[in-house]
Structure formats: C-alpha cells, structure tokens
C-alpha cells in the first residue's frame, strides 16, 4: 500500500457508500486532492448488508430531489466508471391496508405530483397484478412508482469509488483514524496508525462510528447504531427478477427480490440499540446473532401479506447494525468546529439517497451552500438536549419503532419529556396547558379549559383535526380583542459583543444593523447566492453589544452560521444566553393598559415606539422590554433573568384579569402570524428563496457596505422576479393546508403549499406558496389538491390582517 500523503485538501473518514459518493462528487466538481481513510475495507461497516431498496418519494421536496438525483446517477454509473452497481429499475409498490393509510397514500400521490415523481394511485387488483404473490386481503389501495428500484450496495460503492479514483482521489484501506488535531479552533491534522495527514477539511462519513469520530473533536453527535433485521429466502417459484419492491407499512414490513427468492424485513416495535459502550475495533463484515424473538412478529406479518413465505425456506436472517438518528434522518453538514463536516447515520435508507448525499455535501464544502435546502438533514437541527446518550437513545428507539406509522402534522414526541422547563411551567400546567415539545423544551400549545368557552364554530376537516383544539381559536380571538400572555422562554438568545461586533453583524446580515442604541432590527442572513440562511431580530444594547433572538429550533444552526463567519482576530465574541433569560410576550389592544399598571416607566407610543427596546422594571422585575410582535398586535416581549420569570408572569397575569387577558399557546400564535403574513424560517422562507421572492425586500439594505449575498441579490434584482411568495384563501374554510399540497392552474401543477392554517379573525383558510409571477396577481383563481380532491383558491392582497400596520404601532 502506498504511503499516506503528508497533506490533502479533504480527508474523508469512512469508506462506505456515503464517503465514496462524497469523494466522487468532490472530484466531479474539480477538487482532486481527496483522500478516503477506511478502517478496514470499503463497505465493511454497515453498507455491505444494506437491504438495497431505493425509493424516491419523501415528505419534503428537496429530500425527494436527492433521491431522484440518486436514481439518475445510478442509471449512468456503469457506462461512466466501468463498474456495474447492479441498478434494477423494477418499480415500487406501497400498500394501504387501512382507510387512514389510504388517506396518507392519496396525500403522498398529490405531493409526488408537486415534486415531479411519477407516483400513481392504483387499485388492490392492479397492485396484485404487479406483485402476484401478495394477498389482496385487507388492501384498500396502493401507490406505484415505476422508477423506484433496487441496487447492490457493494457494487454501488465500488462504482462510486472507481469514479472518484479515476479523477484523482486516493483511497487507503486498513487505516485506522486515531485522532484529529485542531489548531486555533479548526481542523488541522488527521492522525492514523499509518501516519498523519494535514488538512483543513475533514468529513465524518463513519456511519455507525460517526459518534466516535465526532468525539475526537469534542462533538456529541446523536448517532445510535440500531440492529436492523431482515430475512432472505431460497428461490421461490414465481419470483421474477423484475418483480417490484413492496412495502406494507400497516404491517411494518417490506419485500424485494433476491436471487430468485425474497428479502423481507421491517421495523419492529421492540428495537434493539447496539454498541452503546463502543463498537469493537475489529467489527468488519460482521453481523449480530439472529434474533427470531424480535423478528417473529414481522415474519408473521410478512406471511400474512405474502402467504408463500409460510413454506419458503429461509436462507439467512441478517441482524446488522446501522447508524440511526433520533428523528430518522441523515446527519449532514458543517459543525461548530471549523473544517469538520458530517455525513453519517443514514438510518437504513442511505442507498436511496447516496447520490444526493454526495452531491449535496460536495456543493456545501466547495460553494458554502448546497443547491437544495436540506435543513431537515442538517446536523445542527439537534440541540444541546441530545448531548445526553440516554436521551438520544430513547428518542432513536421511539423513532425506529414508529418508522412505518402515519405521522400527522403537529405530532408530538412522547419519550423523555419534561427535560427543559420554563419558570412558568407549573403555573401554566395549573391553568390547563396542553404542552408540546421542541428541542427538549416544554412549550404551551393551547389551554384546554378554553375549549368550553370557544364560540367561534370552526372545526377543520381530516388530518388537520390532529393536534387541534377549539381553544386555539378562543386564544386567538381574545388576544385580538383584549390581550394574550405567551411564554416564549424557549427562544434562543445570543449576545454578540466586542469592538468588531457591528462590522461583523453588518457583514453577515442583509439589513443595516448600524442603528441607534435601543433599536430592534429584523434581518435575514444570506448565503452567497442570496438564499435566506437565517432570520432573527437584533437589538442594539450599546455601541458594541447586541442581543439576537431566534426561533426555538434554530439555535444551533444560527449560532453555527454566525460562528463560522466570525472574524478570527478576537474582536468579536458570541455567547449563547438562551438559558439565562425567560421571555414572555404580552400582545393585544389592552397590552399597554395592562403594562402601565405594573411599571412606572413611560410606555406610551411616543416614548416607546414600535421596534425599539429599553430596560424597564415590571413590579419588582428588571426586564429588557422589546416592542416587537409576531402576532400583529400592540405589545412587547419581556426578557428577564430566569429566576424572575415566574414573578413576571404572575404580575402581568394578575394585572390583565380586569382587561380580559388570556393565556396563549404557540398554535394561536401561528394562526395570528399567518393572518399578518409574518414569515417562518423552514416554512415560507429558506435557503431556496431570496428576500425579494419572499416579500422581505424591506429588510435588505443594498446601499450599505458589502454583506454576504449582496452581489447575488443585485443580479436577482436586475433579472426581475420569476416567482414570489403569495397568500391565497380557500373556498372551503374547513380544508386546512398541511404543506406540500400541489397547486394547479387548470391541469398544470405550478407549485406547492409552503404553509397553511385557519385565520380566526378573517374567517378564512389561508395558504402561502411560491407561485410563478404570472399567477401571482391578486384575484387569480387556482386549485389546491387535498387528499385527491380539488379545492378552489384565490390569490389575495396581503396582509389579510391590519394591512396598514396601525394596530402594531398604536
């Protein structure tokens, strides 16, 4: 074996399908100095025992694009590299064995139309004709995707590796990484048992060992190896080489052809994690002992759907560990350690996305951003609550055991609840709060006692009734009429300070942050192509001290974005102060009257205008009061040291009783912000869209000094808009858009829903979506598909609520 080089532009740790795909795509994009380090042999970790099913349809447009790209790549790899990945485009069937599952399939078929996947709704008889070994008993419908398929995991990996090597990549097998050295907080050197390589970029593609490699740079990555079971039969009469893959999620089982027999596996209700105390160093081409006790119920279900399996001879029961995450999606992207990237834990569907994973990672590393927004896969989506192994394992077991369940929008996690509590938690519980959870925080969704008081009369149809309560409308309407008090302690808060803080923030933010002390600025941070990477508010506390507030789920992401772009001269420091401050929102027409009862500070409009902040005392509580709103009403957010949080709630709650105050939850906030047209990152805005497309051009200051994304925005502005975010109202107020539903102009699909909900004040079902500019004019009539049915939609003037902004500036 040749000696290791002393330096490489990129070092990839792990020679599975992910690592080889990343090397393939880096070299395809022109980076030749790429090294793969594999502890044993290519594929010898978990890639080799993958079941090999490749399905394209996912619940997210960009994840689906990744899968679709992968199948396109697999078709051409043999001709390009001379190595056959054994891709077979046999098609894929997904059965519905219950009425509720059929609704899910109808929704998937609609989404597939949005995303360009040729998925069809078919009858049980048509499914049987495609897979004649199946029993039709209990089947009420099916979806068929003709260009799904199967692939050989070893063949695919070798083809990708060959393509990478042909363009200059070097692969070193039997090379164990022992240590990663940092210098000034960034990757500097990879130490192996064969020598060291200096590099500025390391990609952790170590699969189920991803957590172990993460710890080499003091990162806790939420990777849990899970033992995945499937059985392979000997040849069965009637099993043809081109039989489609089959999934019956109601029975928790899947099937595919394997050398004239069938492979059948699934996701049991009692899964088993593996290697929590470490995976043996010599673990290669290794399986765990067969576990028929766990697999037995799946085998019974498999026989129920494919009766010939009852007499088929089992050649092998494979029990192989694969890296999983707590939400069942990949870990991709940059981390807080500069130069250290992650692409691991592929959750038993790595082969389906391997091509897209490689493309996405290569673009991200080279260009600073991928073509497609992959927030749902971003390693930074996991907060500090996942530093606990017990917490991470419990969540991963929950996800694995529910892999094939129907997941309704707004569904809440059940495991390891009650981890992060605001100071008001027990007070809210006593008020009848129905809590949700995000990044470990218990957060109010709604308050159940208000259900009996609600008189609004609205009730959504179908799936929208899950995670819904009549109390939401009551909280909404009472806030609009009187006042609402909301606990927002879970928001992430950062302090940016130092002599270089202003220049730094003006470089990473599109808006102008150089405003007087006490000003609150809403801004986006953009990538180099002008896409929205973050959005948050910045309050100037002093000349060189700033306070940033961002959403509960985006703390790690936004903090990482800021840190990776921070100057290295020591002129700027960033501190996460999220756990130091409670946050309460008081909004509504009576908000000022309530606040004036409990403070001696002047909170008149003249003294305390909209989008300003100042320190006040509420009763005995010192607080930073910020006159901002996410609901479209007069009011403030109050930030106080955590130990004062309960006193602050009690003070405002008591003062508000004569004024009709209600306790409010996040579900009511969402309905109000939709009426007002306030954007939600990862909903209506993302790196896929520019501020101009999103209607946020007011928060861009092109005339200030250079900022990230400015050049791209100038080009976008010169070219003119080709699409824009539009608000639509539906003809049926009980039909509530859940996201990704196709939008039609006649027979043509022109887009899909970004977000939706019901506006209790305007009395309409509201939808936001990006539409081609020619369909964006107010009054344009369109249709949106809900579970196979078309509902009329009309583009509306925005905002629907308080279009002149008089209420927020009262």
Buried (B, 14 or more C-beta within 10 A) or exposed (E): EEEBBEBBBBBBBBBBBBBBBBBBBBBBBEBEBBBBBBBBEBBBBBBBBBBBBBBBBBBBBBBBBBBBBBBEBBBEBBEBBEBBBBBBBBBBBBBBBBEBBBBBBBBBBBBBBBBEBEBEBBEBEBBBEBBEBBBBEBBBBBBBBBBBBBBBBBBBBBBBBBBBBBBBBBBBBEBBBEEBEBEEEBBBBBBBEBEBBBBBBBBBBBBBBBBBBBEBBEBBBBBBBBBBBBBBBBEBEEBEEEBBBBBBBBBBBBBBBBEBBBBBBBBBEEBBBBBEEEBEEEBBEBBBEBBEEBBEBBBEBBBBBBBBBEEBEBBEBBBBBBBBBBBBBBBBBBBBBBBBBBBBBBBBBBBBBBBBBBBBBBBBBBEBBBBBBBBBBBBBBBBBBBEBBEBBBBBBBBBBBBBBBBBBBBEEBEBBEEEBBBBBBEBBBEBBBBBBBBBBBBBBBBBBEBBEEBEBEBEBBBBBEBBBBBBBBBBBBBBBBBBBBBBBBBBBBBBBBBEBBBBBBBBBBBBBBBBEEBBBBBBBBBBBBBBBBBBBBBBBBEEBBBBBBBBBBBBBBBBBBBBBBBEEEEBBEBEBBBEBBBBBBBBBBBBBBBBBBBBEBEBEEEEBEBBBBBEBBBBEBEBBBBBBBBBBBBBBBBBBBBEBBBBBBBBBBBBBEEBBBBBBBBBBBBBBBBBBBBBBBBBBBBBBBBBBBBBBBEBBBEEBEEBBBBEBBEEBBEEEBEBBBBBBBBBBBBBBBBBBBBBBBEEEBBBBBBBBBBBBBBEBBBBBBBBBEEBBEEEBEBBBBBBEEEBBBBBBEBBBBBEEEEBBEB
